[in-house]
Amino acid sequence: MNVDVIIAGAGPTGLMLACELALAGVRTRILERRTEPQRDSRALTLHPRSLELMDQRGLLDRFLALGRTVPGWHFAQLPTHLDFSALDSRHGYTLFLAQARTEALLAERARELGVEILYGHEVVALSQDDDGVEVRVRGPQGVGTLRARFAVGCDGGRSRVREAAGIGFPGTDETLTGVLGDVAVIDDDPAVLGAARARGILVAPLEDGLTRLVYVDPERMRVPAREPVAWEEFRASLIRICGSDCGVAEPRWLSRFGNATRLAENYRSGRILLAGDAAHIHFPAAGQGLNTGLQDAMNLGWKLAAAVHGWSPPGLLDSYDAERNPVGRAVTENTEAQTLLAELTLVPQYQRPGAALRQLLDELLQIEEVNHSLAAQVSALGTAYPPANPGADPLVGRRMPDVGLTATGSEATRVYELLHEGRFVHLDLAGDPQLGAAVAGWGPRVTAVTVTKRDDHPDLEGVSEILVRPDGHIAWATRTADIVTRRDERHEALSAWAGTHS
Ligand SMILES: Cc1cc2nc3c(=O)[nH]c(=O)nc-3n(C[C@H](O)[C@H](O)[C@H](O)COP(=O)(O)OP(=O)(O)OC[C@H]3O[C@@H](n4cnc5c(N)ncnc54)[C@H](O)[C@@H]3O)c2cc1C
């Protein structure tokens, strides 16, 4: 089968991207080096914006059925947690779900949409010309060459694709490592686990009866991440940190991870793009890596589909780097800040001032506005892309809230249901009898509805029309009541985002 896009890597980012591309009718193939799907639990947290994305594609129930929700998550392991439930979202919580499960659900969806996932196929080299990308692959039948119009490196932190594309990955090497262990048996005495938590050990129940413990042991924190964790080391560290081994037994997975922090110089070089850990790596503080990768994929999918289908307005594909690279930078910076806050308590000469600083920050987190601001960042609900036009409505670039509505010609009861097909959604909130004819030229790229009734939302006060991008961010909004001005602005916005009128 000839394909339009080859994705290297069937991790969460590659799978999510494949789903988005296939939904948009792009022939997509994933090449995965591993010979079988992920079995390790790895990342645990799906934060609110990722859950909203699943909701926008009608997938959320599959995830909720397997995971467990918690109302917020930590920042730098400070005692006062970020309160996601106070944020403006139907999904103001974190879902605990092992990465292996997340990947399995995304792979299932990708296959339903016709994506081919080839395990045991390693991308070994890549080159591009004006028309496409040539990918050298080592598979069970030996080394061969595949061609596609675009290739995307979702192949993790040591990305071969990034290297072949000559994209720099500046940043800092690992200086500190932590350890995680998934165990089947643990002392369930609240006093024991409370003591562990009080000494900075993260204790989180997994969905299948296992418990995840994560810690940084001052005596072992300079051990390189590549060094395996022995069971005796794991238990000895727990005893050193909190005075007991917490009754752990029957380890299922032990791993060491580091704080190397790097960000790709560009997420695009011609026909080659990067997403997920291939574009950004950092300490897994507050569980943001997988989430950021899913959100990269959601931003890239429809833009790359537009390029493949030939209707992409100028600059659309470049806006992927322009929008997502700053998000990657912000995540790497907040994880560096969190790592430093943890390290301060581990290095003897900083322990006292470090504890004082942490206490100060914890007190600040108890202030609603502070907690809200940081929660918006870690949950990614606060992510907004700067508008190209400085005079744009303040809504432009922000995520569309999932307001309840009734709309003519649609059975949807809220905005996110209108996004299930991955198209633009045009909401006419003020009623223009010519709306249908006006957007008809954009055909299947745009779902246009006239809203007859909607829930109140402070951000939508006085708004007469909104164009929502396939990734759920607002492309254009207007508050003008003048129908002629609205029509002109609407035509301009649709042309700028959804390509030329046919
Ligand atoms: C201990 C730990 C805990 C974490 N906890 C969280 C958490 O709670 N929440 C969170 O959001 N994030 C967490 N993360 C981060 C998260 O695991 C990563 O950010 C996430 O896996 C990135 O997904 P990805 O698809 O971009 O890359 P990866 O998951 O690394 O997937 C890349 C895929 O590409 C394949 N591949 C590599 N090279 C090639 C090649 N040449 N050809 C073909 N295939 C190739 C690999 O086999 C792999 O399957 C954690 C990470 C660690 C280490």
The ligand as an ORCA input file, in Angstrom:
! r2SCAN-3c Opt
* xyz 0 1
  C       9.442      6.852     34.968
  C       8.610      7.675     34.061
  C       7.368      8.087     34.476
  C       6.608      8.874     33.644
  N       5.398      9.288     34.085
  C       4.648     10.075     33.280
  C       3.340     10.442     33.671
  O       2.840     10.064     34.725
  N       2.624     11.241     32.823
  C       3.133     11.661     31.626
  O       2.443     12.410     30.905
  N       4.364     11.286     31.222
  C       5.133     10.503     32.013
  N       6.343     10.079     31.588
  C       6.822     10.448     30.266
  C       6.223      9.567     29.179
  O       6.465      8.199     29.441
  C       6.798      9.959     27.833
  O       6.745     11.362     27.695
  C       5.984      9.321     26.703
  O       6.208      7.923     26.659
  C       6.382      9.914     25.360
  O       5.651      9.294     24.353
  P       6.228      9.239     22.871
  O       5.243      8.443     22.092
  O       6.539     10.614     22.431
  O       7.607      8.482     22.981
  P       7.894      6.987     23.493
  O       6.877      6.558     24.468
  O       9.321      6.965     23.888
  O       7.680      6.111     22.197
  C       8.623      6.103     21.159
  C       8.441      4.820     20.380
  O       9.304      4.851     19.261
  C       9.934      3.589     19.120
  N      11.195      3.813     18.387
  C      12.320      4.394     18.844
  N      13.244      4.457     17.853
  C      12.671      3.918     16.751
  C      13.118      3.718     15.416
  N      14.333      4.097     15.019
  N      12.268      3.133     14.534
  C      11.014      2.751     14.916
  N      10.542      2.908     16.187
  C      11.361      3.503     17.082
  C      10.125      3.105     20.544
  O      10.267      1.713     20.601
  C       8.840      3.591     21.200
  O       7.806      2.652     21.121
  C       7.106      9.265     32.385
  C       8.349      8.817     31.963
  C       9.100      8.034     32.798
  C      10.443      7.562     32.326
*
